[in-house]
Amino acid sequence: MSDTMSAMTGSTVKRPRRKRAGQYHHGDLRRALIDAALRTIDRHGVEGLTLRGVGEALGVSRTALYRHFSDKQALIAAVAREGFRTFRLALVEAWERHGRGRAGFEAMGDAYLRFAIDHAAHYRVMFGRVVESGARDPELIEEGQGAFRALVDALTEGQRQGWVRKDDPMMLAAFVWSVTHGIAMLAIDGQLHGDESAAALNRYAAKRIQAAIARS
């Protein structure tokens, strides 16, 4: 409608307001909130995450937010639960697919580093001090313990097969985890000059770990 016609009729054409890119439209709001939280953590770190900011990025009301997450800690706990669950499945799949032996154990190390690089936002939350509500979240505790248990179970099976020393499996797992975790953090913090360098260091560490835990 022309300006002249609008003036004559006293009417104006109202165009629909466009939502900003990334805003929420329909579907699974809880999933959208977690995804938006992960994007924020990737860009600004965990410290830059706020429940209000996530809601504004999606264009949803506070009321809609609070139907799913009561506060920032509840959202962070959901990110951590999802991370530990995905992490555990990746470790177990690597162990099973490569024969539940030495090769499977080494594959778990590769899967560990790959997960940290591909899911850096999850990983920072999972092993950061920001999950203050963890002690009040039984599901989060269960998921975290399940991921660690995957490593303990592999080492226990290695002891049964005879290629892992007969030390306390929990202590062995803590040793293996501390080495691999250190490499993963260096990788996602950009301290290892790219994924290939991180993978090479991880493979070297895997051989040293296997030598250290070998049955004497």
Secondary structure, DSSP 4 states (H G I P E B T S, - for coil): --HHHHHHHT--PPPPPPPPTT---SS-HHHHHHHHHHHHHHHH-GGG--HHHHHHHHT--HHHHHTT-SSHHHHHHHHHHHHHHHHHHHHHHHHHHTTSSHHHHHHHHHHHHHHHHHTHHHHHHHTSTT-GGGGG-HHHHHHHHHHHHHHHHHHHHHHHHTSS-SS-HHHHHHHHHHHHHHHHHHHHTT-SSSHHHHHHHHHHHHHHHHHHHS--
